[in-house]
């Protein structure tokens, strides 16, 4: 019984982190057709910026987080201004952008490596303590992560569903040319989505670093997981991605708990293969390539 | 030929994709409140012409003036904001959005809530069927309803000129009848319209002036009555 509660707690926490980073990836892909290979490096950068804001600048933790999110959004903006802006509407956009964002990731990762070194650092942000019922222990940290992720996801959902900006983002995903014919400046949508995606990546990086440590390559694993979740959900399907993130988080943690840590990732990949055999367009995807 | 002052003027425009020209030197004017129709066989540049005006396709040479100001070379959103509104072939609705959301997308450029509400009301007066389907997702609409939504969405933008690309495409004759009644109503109310149509008999009945587009240039022009008299043209180009 206690074991299962522990699995549930860890699974939800892992799922919450996957969800934020997946939504970031999925939003950028769904609306812009940009498969952002820079996601992992942006995650790591977010964690490090929060670290610097607390340790070097001495900012209070909530402000440090806000600073990290803003800088994360600006990194997304930089990606737009330095790379993507020049590729919109050109032939081979989807492929070129994968290569270009990967290059962006290498630069960003090496910048972090240069500034902070390869040695893992401890993230100063976090909550001590937790709830104890008998042998079961639920750290406050985990609860906070689940709550923060829930709030963020609701906020993104609200933005997409009810605001004019959200409608423009969804419209861009569904028919880019028609969106332009409505008088929407498509380059602005690109910029805004990358700003939002960058901010979400930063939060996801901070969340991750509070559970492990800061390292320049820390973002690759969650990025890979986010890809897997997107593939299972159907790339660009945000609501599907959300559900998949939590289900896969629980699944991975359960496998790790029952069969051992080393079986977690292979089991996840097995699930992807099965899911793709069953529904090649994603579990939540539609046969037609409609997104968001 | 044209009464009233020209709202839209095309002057020697050449356009196409890559280095290939599909529109080869076309000039004409559309008068205020006029209804001008472009007819011609498939694949001879009718849609490309509309796409060139709305800025989706860049001109290779020539000039386009709207209300006296040059608009070629502007971004699509800038052209739309002047009031040149293109309702593309095949509707291009936002399939996963509701009718309501699709209409709001049409009003993207309008800041005043009152104005949005007013236009929204007008669209539903024109298309009462859409009001019943307000909260339905666009992909679940019938072909006729989709066409109505595409036109309604275009009207939400506050068009000074409507560029309509084949409004009869893929519809049943009864529905075509209905759509054409609405196009005529809009024009009678003063709306300037540039219509592209394959369905010649419908179009000539309501047009002030007709241009026959053949291989990227204008092969013939005149009124509907004049065209009906041109048996040779009707047979060769229009298979009628």
Interface residues (C-beta under 8 A of the other chain):
Chain A: X164 X167 X168 X170 X171 X174 X175 X177 X178 X179 X180 X181 X182 X183 X184 X185 X186 X290 X292
Chain B: X54 X56 X75 X76 X77 X80 X81 X85 X86 X88 X92 X93 X94 X95 X96 X97 X101 X104 X105 X106 X108 X109 X153 X157
